[in-house]
């Protein structure tokens, strides 16, 4: 078999694994979203048959549930790097690195070389939301972050304080919430929202029992999703490291039994 063909097969196996993991990630995201919508949008939560509906600012909601401003249940931009207290090296999330529901790239750079916008400190469970052009839905959840993870000041960093982050993430990524941000954005060239726009948003808050039940289910889904995202990142790094070595002949595959393809099928 020609060496070029062997190289192509090796690299395509990496691509197949990445694609398979990506499909699994999408399924996990749908599972979590469907549970959220079933319980907290359609109000078909456990025991809903015995709960009556009452009027609220968000329309009819189950009796005993509340509508609160986001600032009551979460902090927005609570931690930033202070001058003189910055680490030497940071892992930086830029605005362009985030798409809907995921972080595509984290750059490891010296803080001295970082852009002036590299200031927002992010922690496990935080939600980052791009304040510019909110209709693009550039948001993500932070799980098991790298050390010294810093986001651009172009993000609002939202930290849950009275409800589980799993619930808050879904509440802040619905079409209704995106519409709320889009309608409050100002500026012709770069429409953007401000911290107060987040703080003033109305959020539905169910009783703690339902929040804890939801978190116990969905946190496991989020952890599985994050594991797959980490696997994909490692697969891409390995593939990109292999590519020049394979093409240059630094790694010789001439005697490689290409039947090892099946070994790559396991993720």
N, C-alpha and C positions, 0 to 999 in steps of 0.2 A: 504494500500500500504506500502511495507517495507520502512523504513527510508532511507536506502541506495539508493533506487530507487528515492525517493523524492529529495535527495541531488544531485543525478546525473542529474535529470531534471532541477533543479535550476541552476546548473553550466553550463549545456548545453545551457540553454537560453542565458546566458552571451556569450558563444562561438558563438552562432548563430547571436547575435547582432554584435559582432566584425567581423564575417565573412561577414555579410551583409554590414556593413560600409566599409570594405576593398574592396568589389566589387564596391561600389559607388565611392570610391577613385580612383580605376583603371579606371573607366569610365570617371571621371573628368580629369584625367591625359591624357587620350586618346583624349578627346575633345580639350584640350589646344594644345596638340602636333599636331593634325590634322589641326587646324587653322594655327599654325606656318608653317607647311610644305606646306599648300595650298598657303599661301601668300608669304613666304620667301624662299622656296625651289623650288616649282613648278612655282612660280611667277604668280599665279592666284589671285592676290590681286584686290581690287575694282578699276576698271578703267584700268586694265592691257592691255586691247585691244588697247588703244591709246598710249602706251609707247613702244618705240623700245628698242631692246637689244644692248648692247655695250660690247666689250671685257674688262676683268679685270684680276687681279691676281688669282681670284677664278673661272675664266671662264666667260661666258656671264652673264651679270646682267642688270637690267633695267637702262635706261639712267637716270641720276640724283641721282642714288644710289652710295654709296662709299664703299671702302674697307679700313679699318683703323686697326692699331695695337691695341691690347687690352689695352695697357698702355695709349692710348689716350682717351679711353672712360670709363676706370675703373681703380681703384686702387687695387693693390694686397698687402695684408698684411699691411694695412695702420695703424692699431692700435694694440699695444701689451701692456700687463701689465708691468709697470715699477717698479723696486725695490723700496720699500718704499711707493708705491701707490696702493698696492693690497688690495682688500676687504677681510674681515675676512672669509666670506663664498662665494663660487662660485658654479655655475652650470656648470658642465664640460662635454664636448663632446670629447670622445676618438676616435681614429681611428677605433677601432673595433665596435664602436657604430653606424656607418653609413654604410648603404647599398644603392643600387641604388635608389635615389630619396627620401630617408627618413632617419630620425634619430631614431634608435631603442631604445636608452637609453640615458638619461641625468642624471649624478650623482651629487647630492648635497653633497659637501665636504668642509671641512675647507681648506683654501688656504695653510695653513702650512702643511697639509697632502697631498696636491695635487702633482702629478708628476711634474718634472721640465719642461716637455713639455706643461704644462697648461699655455699658455701665450697669445694666439690669442684672442683679443676681437672681438666679433661678434654682429652685429646689425640687425634690421629689414631690409629685402631685400638683405642681404648678401648671397653669394653663397659659400659654402665650398666644396673643391675638394681635396681628398686625393692625396698627391704627390707620394705616393708609389704604385707601380703596378696599373697605371691608367687604364689598360685594365679591371680591376674589376669594374670600374664605381662606385666608392664610392663617391657620391656627394649628396648634399641636399641644399634646399633653407631654409633660416631662416625667419620665419614669426612670429610676435608677441612673441619675445623671452622672456624667463624668465629673471629676474634681474641678473646682473653679469654673463651673459652667456659667457663662455670661451671655446675655442677650442684648441686642440692639435696643436703644431707647425708642426705636420705631415700633416696639411691641408694648402692649399692655401686659404686665405679668400679674395674673390673678391667682391668689392663694386662698383656698377654702379655709374658713375658720370655724364655721358652725354646722357645716354639712359635709358629707363625704365628697372628695374630689371627683370620684367617678360620676356622681349625680351632677355635680356642677358642670363638668365638662360637657355632658350631653345637653344640659339646659342652655349652655352658652354657645352651642353649635347647631341649634335648630334653625330652620329657614326663617321662623318668626324673629329670632334674635338677630340673625344676619340682616333681615329687613329693617329691624329697629336701628342697628348701627348705620346701615346705608342711608336711611332717612335722616339721621342726625349728623352725617358727615358734612363738613363745610370745606370750601375751597374748590375753585374751578379746575385747576390743573392737577392738583393732588388732593382730592377729597379725603379728609381724615376726621377721625373722631378723637375726643379728648378723654382724659381720665374721668371727668364728671359724667360723661355720657355712659360709661360703664357703671359708675357708682349709682346712677339714677335709674338703671334698668330694673324693671319689675321681674322678680323671679318667684316662681311657684315653689313653695316649700311644704312637702308632705310631712306627716308625723315621723318621728325618729325611727319607729319600728320598720316602716316601709323603706326608709333611707338605708338602714343597716342591712335589711334583706337584699336590697338592690346592690349595695356595695359588696356584700359577701359573694354574690354571683358574678358581678361584672369585674371585680378586681382580679379574679382568676383569669377571665377572658383577656383583660388588659395585659396581664403578665405573660400569657401565652403569645399574644401579639408582639410584645416587646422582645421576647426571645427570638421570634422569627425575624423581626427587624434587625436585631443584632447579628443573626446568622447571615442575613443578606448582606449586611455591611462587610462582614468578614469574607464572604464569598467574593464580593466585588473587589476587595483589596487583594485577595489572593490571585484572582483572575488577572487583575491589572499588573501585578508583579510578575506573573508567569509570562504574559504576552511578549514583552521584549526579549526575555530569555529564550523563549521557544523560537521566535523568529530569527534571532541571532545565532542560534545553534548552541548557546551556552548550556542549555538543557537538551541533551540528545534523546530524541524519541524514535530513532531509526529502528531500534530493537524492541520497541514497546509493543506488547500484545494489546491491541486495541479492544479486545474483549473485556478489558477492565471497565468498559463503559457502564456495565451493570452495577458496579460498585458505587458509582456516583449517584445512583437513583435514590439513595437514602439521605434524608435531610437531618 
